[in-house]
């Protein structure tokens, strides 16, 4: 039987703020909504032992309900627990188990990257995957790199006065190692050496698919690994907003991992970290002008951290650089959610506000921290998408 951490729900006022902010509820009547499948379902579970409700599978774990709740009820935590219960009682599809483990997929697929990337563009293969696996044939996939970040960067220790332990995440490791390269470069321009600790997937995809025990196993490993670096004076920095949210919040409030609360005090998003350096007056501002006109898309998991838009704060330091907030809602990709055949159309419906914002602003390119948001932007627009750390690295390079 699952051992779930207690998450308070009695503060829920039934005000519907979470329902109004939920991107899925706004486009589908099939989903009961975060209030019903969060606090209300938890009340029923408390009174009737375990209660299985398959509608929790329509929750994308975006976190918008948590942001909107005036009583600070962690609605997402409750739904994650309901997903775990549903998975235990009703089982999990092989597809969902596979999607919940991007680290395993990355290891296998990056080794076969040239073949995989070509094969995944072939319509017959995509149709076969839809039929066998239930992954929609029209869904675009991110590319994989044979020369992934694990192969590129093996430094385990740093010797600078200020030092960073980099939580790379699955996307920057296997799909976009250029993000990791850019991060190391930007830190070097600020006289900070970067170490890459031993690490596993942050576990967010597992929680989204009801794989609670596997997420807990990964979280325990990551906390133990990263706390060793904290004890040696390292700051923990991630370039993926979902990874950062996991390290800051989910390990503490959902999984209840020993040491997670202490670790969370030392975890930063990469742009948040650079903004902190700027506030301390130690950021290298020798930045070359970039006469670009960009749009910024804020991932839901960045908003859920409650730290504002650090990427915009940092990129606005670049001379001549113009960046505007797209101010759009959820992209609809939501990690593994948008890959599933039954969610594909709903995923695009949710992403319409993002699509319309890009079309209205017409930036030269879009900036976002989230690899899956990038995937959806690529799916729905013809935009080039960059990570903020890549833009900053470009400015530093030109200044050199």
C-alpha atoms as one frame of an Amber mdcrd trajectory, in Angstrom:
protein
   0.000   0.000   0.000   1.238   3.478  -0.857   2.573   5.615   1.968   1.573
   9.165   1.042   2.681  12.270   2.901  -0.127  14.170   4.634  -1.163  17.298
   2.735  -3.657  19.664   4.438  -6.873  20.391   2.572  -9.275  21.740   5.197
  -8.399  25.356   4.350 -10.167  24.933   0.990 -13.051  27.443   0.839 -14.619
  25.914  -2.293 -14.209  29.299  -3.976 -13.462  27.848  -7.443 -10.379  30.033
  -7.993  -8.416  26.898  -8.889 -11.100  25.778 -11.361 -11.068  29.143 -13.123
  -7.272  29.041 -13.453  -7.129  25.410 -14.608  -6.250  25.176 -18.326  -7.862
  21.736 -18.670 -11.159  22.748 -17.017 -11.417  25.662 -19.426 -11.429  23.317
 -22.429 -12.832  19.997 -21.214 -15.955  19.074 -19.256 -14.570  15.556 -18.799
 -12.160  16.758 -16.101 -13.857  17.305 -12.746 -11.505  20.187 -12.007  -8.763
  20.689  -9.398 -11.168  21.498  -6.558 -13.222  18.338  -7.049 -10.282  16.022
  -7.725  -8.042  17.693  -5.148  -9.535  18.745  -1.776 -12.987  17.183  -2.365
 -11.603  13.810  -3.420  -9.173  13.903  -0.486 -12.111  14.359   1.901 -13.784
  11.322   0.387 -10.580   9.303   0.619 -10.242  10.217   4.293 -13.781   9.002
   4.974 -13.945   6.000   2.657 -10.415   4.629   2.624  -9.170   4.588  -0.990
 -11.363   5.977  -3.738 -10.292   5.582  -7.356 -11.221   8.280  -9.872  -9.736
   7.884 -13.383 -10.461  11.525 -14.228  -7.309  12.519 -12.358  -5.443  11.436
 -15.504  -6.682  14.626 -17.162  -4.746  16.754 -14.686  -1.605  18.082 -16.351
   0.154  18.915 -13.029   0.770  22.470 -14.282   0.459  24.015 -10.807  -1.845
  26.884 -11.783  -4.338  25.803  -9.122  -1.691  26.188  -6.419  -0.851  29.695
  -7.613  -4.482  30.815  -7.611  -5.563  29.356  -4.239  -6.144  32.215  -1.742
  -5.725  29.794   1.179  -2.487  28.270  -0.138  -3.880  24.759  -0.361  -1.435
  22.613  -2.359  -4.094  21.309  -4.729  -1.542  19.776  -7.096  -0.073  17.730
  -4.250  -3.489  16.255  -3.531  -4.087  15.370  -7.178  -0.626  13.805  -7.457
  -1.611  11.562  -4.549  -4.922  10.735  -6.268  -2.968   9.828  -9.423  -0.765
   7.501  -7.375  -3.842   5.833  -5.874  -5.419   5.447  -9.318  -2.225   3.907
 -10.658  -1.987   1.442  -7.780  -5.628   0.364  -7.949  -6.150   0.352 -11.732
  -2.654  -0.214 -13.053  -0.555   1.906 -15.403  -0.337   1.593 -19.175   3.048
   0.590 -20.557   3.035   3.857 -22.535   2.639   5.906 -19.366   5.382   3.996
 -17.571   7.668   4.681 -20.516   6.752   8.378 -20.759   7.320   8.754 -17.030
  10.983   7.791 -17.453  12.642  10.311 -19.806  16.036   9.385 -18.391  15.703
   5.800 -19.613  14.323   6.955 -22.971  17.166   9.461 -23.259  19.874   6.905
 -22.557  18.531   4.498 -25.150  17.517   6.991 -27.813  20.606   9.214 -27.667
  22.763   6.147 -28.359  20.765   5.669 -31.569  20.210   9.375 -32.153  20.792
   9.697 -35.921  18.542   6.730 -36.674  15.924   7.677 -34.068  15.621  11.297
 -35.183  15.088  10.279 -38.808  12.713   7.446 -37.929  10.526   9.649 -35.729
   9.845  11.916 -38.713   8.567   9.052 -40.862   4.774   9.013 -41.014   4.392
   5.188 -41.163   6.507   4.790 -38.041   4.565   7.507 -36.224   1.292   5.836
 -37.194   2.592   2.511 -35.901   3.628   4.130 -32.607   0.145   5.637 -32.272
  -1.504   2.279 -32.844   0.785   0.311 -30.545   1.642   2.876 -27.882  -1.140
   5.465 -27.940   1.189   8.395 -28.679  -0.453  10.676 -31.236   1.083  10.431
 -34.706   0.989  14.207 -35.255   2.841  15.020 -32.063   6.322  16.361 -32.715
   9.181  14.860 -30.731  12.281  16.676 -29.518  15.493  15.568 -31.191  18.056
  13.469 -29.346  21.814  14.026 -29.335  24.362  11.224 -29.503  26.939  13.589
 -28.036  24.750  14.223 -25.012  25.755  16.313 -22.014  26.851  13.285 -19.993
  29.420  12.604 -22.713  30.397  16.261 -23.062  30.845  17.204 -19.419  32.213
  14.994 -16.649  33.575  17.494 -14.134  32.571  16.404 -10.605  34.241  19.134
  -8.547  34.818  22.889  -8.714  37.662  24.940  -7.243  36.474  28.519  -7.692
  35.602  30.744  -4.719  31.942  30.508  -5.617  30.955  27.158  -7.065  27.865
  25.588  -8.581  26.536  22.043  -8.691  24.504  21.791 -11.892  21.299  19.735
 -11.891  21.151  19.236 -15.632  17.817  17.456 -16.027  16.831  14.998 -18.746
  16.081  17.564 -21.465  19.416  19.402 -21.337  21.224  16.078 -20.958  19.754
  14.141 -23.885  17.810  16.579 -26.092  19.531  19.944 -25.870  23.081  19.648
 -24.458  23.779  23.071 -25.946  21.818  24.477 -22.982  24.267  22.799 -20.614
  27.204  24.095 -22.657  25.801  27.631 -22.496  25.249  27.384 -18.740  28.848
  26.307 -18.101  30.082  29.152 -20.338  27.969  31.789 -18.599  29.183  30.626
 -15.197  32.786  30.745 -16.446  32.306  34.354 -17.544  31.379  34.999 -13.917
  34.412  33.134 -12.527  32.266  30.265 -11.275  33.251  26.678 -11.937  30.526
  24.084 -12.481  30.403  20.535 -11.149  27.942  17.923 -12.411  26.791  15.706
  -9.520  25.484  12.190  -9.973  21.750  12.581 -10.539  18.581  10.955 -11.822
  15.422  12.360 -13.419  13.809  14.866 -11.044  10.671  12.707 -10.898   8.062
  15.191 -12.138   7.106  12.965 -15.127   6.707  10.049 -12.721   4.414  11.985
 -10.401   2.363  13.087 -13.411   1.832   9.430 -14.349   1.131   8.014 -10.897
   4.566   6.439 -10.431   4.898   7.660  -6.860   7.382   5.104  -5.536   9.760
   5.526  -8.479   9.618   9.311  -8.062  10.414   8.879  -4.378  13.359   6.607
  -5.193  14.797   9.171  -7.600  14.203  12.009  -5.152  16.038  10.205  -2.332
  19.039   9.640  -4.587  19.085  13.271  -5.769  18.716  14.730  -2.275  21.559
  12.605  -0.898  23.797  13.417  -3.872  23.109  17.152  -3.872  23.309  17.624
  -0.098  26.931  16.444  -0.233  27.646  19.399  -2.512  25.662  21.784  -0.298
  27.800  20.723   2.673  30.880  21.679   0.635  29.587  25.170  -0.132  28.071
  24.644  -3.566  24.923  26.351  -4.825  22.523  24.005  -6.650  21.386  25.436
  -9.989  19.087  23.985 -12.670  18.198  25.194 -16.163  14.815  23.417 -16.305
  11.859  24.990 -14.496  10.259  21.595 -13.774  13.462  20.273 -12.212  13.801
  23.404 -10.102  10.195  23.097  -8.916  10.775  19.451  -7.972  13.889  20.272
  -5.951  12.325  23.296  -4.268   8.797  22.040  -3.613   7.766  18.514  -4.622
  10.519  16.729  -2.701   9.359  18.577   0.422   5.568  18.779   0.161   4.665
  15.697  -1.912   7.401  13.142  -1.311   8.557  14.159   2.162  12.199  13.227
   1.576  14.581  13.586   4.536  16.899  16.521   3.894  14.726  17.968   1.113
  13.825  21.066   3.104  17.472  21.888   3.699  18.322  21.234   0.054  15.518
  23.528  -1.142  17.191  26.491   0.584  20.141  26.184  -1.794  18.338  25.561
  -5.111  18.052  28.193  -7.854  16.787  28.457 -11.388  19.688  29.563 -13.599
  18.216  33.017 -14.319  17.197  33.406 -10.681  20.794  32.666  -9.703  22.181
  35.238 -12.117  19.679  37.808 -10.873  20.910  37.138  -7.343  24.504  37.720
  -8.484  23.380  41.007 -10.016  21.644  42.057  -6.801  24.847  41.274  -4.903
  26.793  43.431  -7.347  29.029  40.602  -8.565  27.464  39.763 -11.944  29.736
  40.258 -14.936  27.909  42.907 -16.977  30.414  43.006 -19.810  27.651  42.144
 -22.246  27.801  42.851 -25.949  24.700  44.429 -27.565  22.175  42.129 -29.203
  19.743  43.957 -31.426  17.120  41.233 -31.173  13.385  41.453 -30.657  12.265
  38.430 -28.613   9.151  37.207 -26.857   9.309  35.522 -23.464   7.042  32.607
 -22.622   6.817  31.825 -18.893   6.397  28.085 -18.179   3.735  27.114 -15.645
   6.385  25.491 -13.450   8.314  28.759 -13.414   5.219  30.694 -12.340   4.592
  28.092  -9.617   7.921  29.001  -7.973   6.703  32.525  -7.190   9.973  34.209
  -8.200   8.678  36.486 -10.960  10.389  36.471 -14.372  14.116  36.298 -13.611
  14.904  35.493 -17.258  13.472  38.814 -18.396  15.236  40.638 -15.550  18.582
  39.259 -16.693  18.114  39.520 -20.464  17.035  43.150 -20.146  20.596  43.876
 -18.968  21.857  43.160 -22.500  22.297  46.456 -24.407  19.902  46.834 -27.336
  17.982  43.680 -26.443  14.188  43.899 -26.640  12.141  41.237 -24.887   8.417
  41.290 -24.189   6.340  38.947 -22.058   3.897  36.976 -24.193   1.608  36.917
 -21.132  -0.003  33.708 -22.363  -1.569  30.843 -20.417  -0.467  27.210 -20.240
   1.153  25.901 -23.442  -0.844  22.649 -23.226   2.124  20.315 -23.722   2.492
  19.841 -19.969   5.322  17.340 -20.141   4.002  13.881 -20.996   0.356  15.043
 -21.086   0.460  16.339 -24.660   2.068  13.191 -26.090  -0.879  10.974 -25.237
  -3.256  10.230 -28.095  -6.359  10.991 -26.043  -4.979  14.392 -24.939  -3.505
  15.665 -28.196  -6.444  17.780 -29.408  -7.059  19.104 -25.900  -3.358  19.958
 -25.652  -3.569  22.099 -28.800  -6.778  23.762 -27.581  -5.081  24.740 -24.338
  -2.065  26.060 -26.251  -4.160  28.374 -28.446  -3.583  31.395 -26.184   0.164
  30.854 -26.479  -0.097  30.478 -30.252  -2.198  33.650 -30.557   0.220  35.620
 -28.349   3.164  34.632 -30.560   1.247  35.494 -33.724   0.246  38.882 -32.325
   3.703  39.868 -31.073   5.630  38.385 -34.036   9.006  38.244 -32.252  12.163
  37.181 -34.064  12.265  34.203 -31.712  10.754  33.036 -28.428  12.616  32.528
 -25.158  11.572  29.966 -22.544  13.215  27.784 -19.896  11.081  24.682 -20.452
  11.969  22.078 -23.073   8.394  20.828 -23.330   7.058  24.382 -23.761   9.611
  24.681 -26.571   8.261  21.460 -28.049   4.723  22.837 -28.093   5.801  26.203
 -29.532   7.596  24.315 -32.303   4.454  22.221 -32.822   2.089  25.184 -33.103
   4.225  27.955 -34.643   7.229  28.412 -36.920   9.204  30.119 -34.141  12.812
  29.461 -33.252  12.950  28.892 -29.483  15.951  29.649 -27.264  16.738  29.110
 -23.607  17.551  32.391 -21.802  20.978  31.056 -20.843  21.777  30.566 -24.556
  20.945  34.206 -25.283  23.137  35.395 -22.423  26.001  33.161 -23.548  25.764
  34.670 -27.032  26.104  38.193 -25.602  29.088  37.223 -23.452  30.808  35.572
 -26.430  30.446  38.681 -28.563  31.867  40.855 -25.803  34.905  38.582 -25.561
